[in-house]
Amino acid sequence: MDHYKPLQVIASTQISKQLKAFQFSFHFAFTTMRLIYLFLFTVFFIAKATVPPSETFQYVNEGELGPYIIEYDGNYRALPPFSAPFQLCFYNTTPNAYTLALRMGLTRSESLFRWVWEANRGNPVRENATLTFGSDGNLVLADVDGRIAWQTNTANKGVTGFKVLPNGNMVLHDSKGNFIWQSFDYPTDTLLAGQSLRLGGATKLVSRASAMNNSDGPYSLVMESKALVLYYKASNTPRPILYFNHEFWVNVRKGPLEYVKFNSTSEDDEGTAYGLNLEYQVANSSTGRTLRIGRPNYNSTLSFLRLGMDGNLKVYTYYDPVFDSAWEVTFTLFSRDSFWGSECQLPERCGKFGLCEDSQCVACPSPNGLLGWSKDCDVKKLSSCNEKDFNYYKLDGVDHFMTTYTRGNAIKQDECGNKCTKDCKCMGYFYNQETSRCWMAYDLKTLTRVANSTHVAYIKAPK
């Protein structure tokens, strides 16, 4: 027997469904409109947030040069932004080629001023260049012809002010004090206390080329996935050469590292001892680790970690109560008495070529034996790559700086020699006879004397 719903019930059910659909559509549309409104309001608020006229500025690189001694023996002009002992400056080491940089030090100590941050390394500006902080919140360094040499790219992002903080961090902030941009995110060759290398941000420091040449040098301190390591980029070697990666340094079994922070912390209630530390954290881990690298017996919060032009890593500490000699080197990675290694591990310790022992350059290797070392020591140039035009001379008990932290190739010694002979760019090869490991060298630089005679080197020389 067929059953029929009354027409009234059917109509009521349909109306109820339509009403629910309408309510859902209305709720969805209302929520969407609220989100759009909120987004537009946020954009409008940020766009309307401007730097007050009293906070904007434009500084021109002009006028008298400063009277005090600065790092790299250059000249400088100090700018108004200041927070003791930090001050923003223009400085140069060659005529009419200026860098915008942050200076550390005070005139009362009569000590050297040092540069701890640079905006436009390798891209100098000239006399009458300008540094402008406009109402839109962008900080712009422009050359005299209007070319933009550097900027923070913070226009219309809610910036309302500029500050140099007491820790040396230069910041652009919003109305609530939140940092929109900070110099701590853009290190060059230096980490101030509290500054870090960070996953997703700056992961390396790069050395300066020379005292006169303010461009990127050949050395880099790199936060890799599992370690903090040092590389040397040689002129003839296709890839940077690893020259430091110690197991007791910043080194983890499971990465990636989230950050490595240089810091100085008080170790007692009286503030008479401070630890200079490398603090590091693995991503997605609750456990942090600390490696102490120094312990001055005074307040060392005004310290920085510097990758030097020679590839060495040092900590410089500024103690401003001292009238003279306020700077002290409170940590050196490579030195005669260092746990981490001697200066012989530095790729250019002995210049273009030389044999190093106990942090000293002791000989100039040659086909005629070991001669007295001088800065003129160099490898004999080959006239051609033809095998008939060169031979090898042997050095016993010798390592290359790259053999300490790289594995080399597991091949026989004859095969190692044949590979170097057939490679025109190979200047010599190093062989560990105990482990049957081979290293081909495209740049020689510093060799290290070792007690083990099974470590041998063969250097190409013209016949």
Protein Blocks (a to p, Z undefined) as FASTA:
>chain_A
ZZdddfklmmmmmmmmmmmmmmmmmmmmmmmmmmmmmmmmmmmmmmmpccdfklgccddd
edjddfbdcehiiaddddfbdcdfbdcddddfbehiacddddeddfklopacddfbdfkg
oiacdehiacdddfkopacdddfkopafbdehlghnhpabdcddfkopacdddfkopafb
dfklmcckbccehiacdehiafbdcddfblmlccddfbdcdddfkbccdddddfklmbac
dfbdcfklccdfbdcdfbdcdddddfbfnopaccdddddddehiabdcdddfbdcfbdfk
bgcddddfkopacdddddfkbmghkbccfbdfbdfklmkbcfklpmklnojbdcdeehia
fbdcdfkbccdddfkbccdddfbfcfklpccdddehiacfklmmpgbjaddfklmmmmmm
mmmklgbdcddfklopacddfbfkjadddfblkbccdddddZZ
